[in-house]
C-alpha cells in the first residue's frame, strides 16, 4: 500500500509539471505539494505551527498550564483548517469539485490514488480564481478572460478619461 502511495504521489507531481522524485523527499515533497495545490507560504505556516505546537506540548508535560493547553488547541484547529483548505485547493487544481475535496479530507490515501492513477488533468493556479464548477471549466476560463478585459479597460481607458473630465470640470468651476 505504501508503494502505491509513493507511485501515486510521483504521478501527481508529474501531472503538475514537477519532477516525480521530489515527492519522495519528506519536507521538500510537502513544500512542492503545497506549491502545486495552493501556495508555498502555507507550507511554511504549517511547518512553523507544527514545531511550535510540539514545543509547547513538551513544556506542557513539565508545567500544567491552562493557557498553554488552550494555545495548543488553537494551533491544532488552525492546522486542521489549513489541511482542509489544502485538500479543497488540491481537488480544484485537478479540476475536481467539493465532493472530491471531502474525499481527500476523510479518505486521503484512496483519493490520492484516484488523482495519481486517474486521467485527471492539472489545471493549476488559474483554478484558484475560477473553478466553481470544474465541468464548465472552459466556459469559466472565458468568463475569467472577459472579466480581465473589462477590468483592464476600466482601469486603463475609462479611469484616465474620467480623471481628465474631472480636471476639466474642476478648472471650469474655479474660474
C-alpha positions in Angstrom: 0.0 0.0 0.0 2.9 2.4 0.8 4.4 1.7 -2.6 1.2 2.6 -4.3 1.0 5.9 -2.4 4.6 6.7 -3.4 3.8 6.0 -7.1 0.5 8.0 -6.9 2.3 11.0 -5.4 5.0 10.7 -8.1 2.4 10.7 -10.8 0.5 13.7 -9.2 3.8 15.6 -9.2 4.5 14.6 -12.8 1.0 15.7 -13.9 1.6 19.1 -12.3 4.8 19.6 -14.2 7.2 18.8 -11.3 9.8 16.1 -11.2 8.4 12.9 -9.6 11.4 12.3 -7.4 10.5 15.5 -5.5 7.6 13.6 -4.0 9.7 11.1 -2.1 11.8 13.7 -0.2 10.0 14.3 3.1 9.9 18.0 3.7 10.7 19.2 0.2 7.9 16.9 -1.2 5.4 18.6 1.1 6.6 22.0 0.1 6.2 21.2 -3.6 2.8 19.7 -2.9 1.6 23.0 -1.4 3.1 24.7 -4.4 1.1 22.5 -6.7 -2.2 22.9 -4.9 -2.0 26.3 -3.3 0.9 28.5 -2.1 4.2 27.6 -0.5 3.6 30.2 2.2 1.0 27.9 3.8 3.5 25.1 3.9 5.8 27.3 5.9 3.0 28.4 8.2 2.0 24.7 8.7 5.6 23.7 9.4 6.2 26.6 11.9 2.9 26.0 13.7 3.6 22.3 13.9 7.0 22.9 15.5 5.5 25.5 17.9 2.8 23.1 18.9 5.3 20.3 19.5 7.5 22.6 21.7 4.5 23.8 23.7 3.3 20.3 24.2 6.7 19.4 25.5 6.6 22.2 28.1 3.0 21.1 29.0 4.4 17.8 30.3 6.5 19.7 32.9 4.1 22.6 33.5 0.4 22.0 33.8 -0.9 25.4 32.4 -4.4 26.0 31.1 -3.1 28.8 28.9 -0.5 26.6 27.1 -3.2 23.9 26.6 -5.5 26.5 25.0 -2.8 27.7 22.7 -2.0 24.2 21.6 -5.7 23.5 20.9 -5.9 26.8 18.9 -2.8 25.9 16.9 -4.3 22.4 16.1 -7.6 24.0 15.0 -5.7 26.3 12.7 -3.7 23.4 11.3 -6.9 21.4 10.7 -8.4 24.4 8.8 -5.3 24.7 6.7 -5.3 21.0 5.9 -9.0 21.2 4.8 -8.3 24.2 2.6 -5.3 22.4 1.1 -7.5 19.4 0.2 -10.0 21.7 -1.5 -7.3 23.5 -3.4 -5.7 20.3 -4.5 -9.0 19.0 -5.7 -9.7 22.2 -7.7 -6.1 22.2 -9.1 -7.0 19.0 -10.8 -10.5 20.1 -11.9 -12.4 18.3 -9.2 -15.1 19.7 -7.1 -16.2 19.8 -3.4 -17.2 16.2 -3.2 -13.7 15.0 -4.2 -12.2 17.5 -1.7 -14.3 15.9 1.1 -13.0 12.6 -0.1 -9.4 13.9 0.2 -10.2 15.2 3.7 -11.6 11.9 5.1 -10.0 9.2 2.8 -6.8 10.9 1.6 -4.9 7.7 0.6 -7.7 6.4 -1.6 -8.4 9.8 -3.3 -4.7 10.5 -3.8 -4.6 7.1 -5.7 -7.5 8.3 -7.8 -5.7 11.6 -8.6 -2.4 9.8 -9.4 -3.8 6.9 -11.5 -6.8 8.6 -13.0 -6.9 10.7 -16.1 -7.3 14.0 -14.3 -5.5 16.9 -15.8 -3.7 19.5 -13.8 -5.2 23.0 -14.3 -3.1 24.8 -11.7 -3.3 28.2 -10.3 -6.0 29.6 -12.6 -8.4 27.4 -10.7 -8.0 29.4 -7.6 -9.9 32.2 -9.3 -12.5 30.4 -11.4 -13.0 26.8 -10.5 -16.6 26.8 -9.2 -17.8 24.0 -11.5 -15.0 22.0 -13.0 -17.3 20.5 -15.7 -17.8 24.0 -17.1 -14.1 24.9 -16.8 -13.7 26.0 -20.4 -16.6 28.5 -20.2 -15.4 29.7 -16.8 -12.0 30.4 -18.4 -13.7 32.6 -21.0 -15.6 34.4 -18.2 -12.4 35.0 -16.4 -10.8 36.3 -19.6 -13.8 38.6 -20.2 -13.6 39.8 -16.6 -9.9 40.6 -17.0 -10.6 42.5 -20.2 -13.3 44.5 -18.6 -11.1 45.4 -15.6 -8.2 46.3 -17.8 -10.4 48.6 -19.9 -11.9 50.2 -16.9 -8.5 50.8 -15.2 -6.6 51.9 -18.3 -9.2 53.6 -20.6 -12.2 54.8 -18.6 -10.4 55.9 -15.4 -7.9 58.2 -17.1 -10.7 59.6 -19.3 -12.8 60.1 -16.2 -9.9 61.8 -14.4 -9.4 64.2 -17.4 -13.1 65.1 -17.4 -13.0 65.8 -13.6 -9.9 68.0 -14.1 -11.7 70.0 -16.8 -14.8 70.4 -14.8 -12.9 71.5 -11.7 -10.8 74.0 -13.6 -14.0 75.3 -15.2 -15.7 75.7 -11.8 -12.6 77.5 -10.4 -13.0 80.3 -12.9 
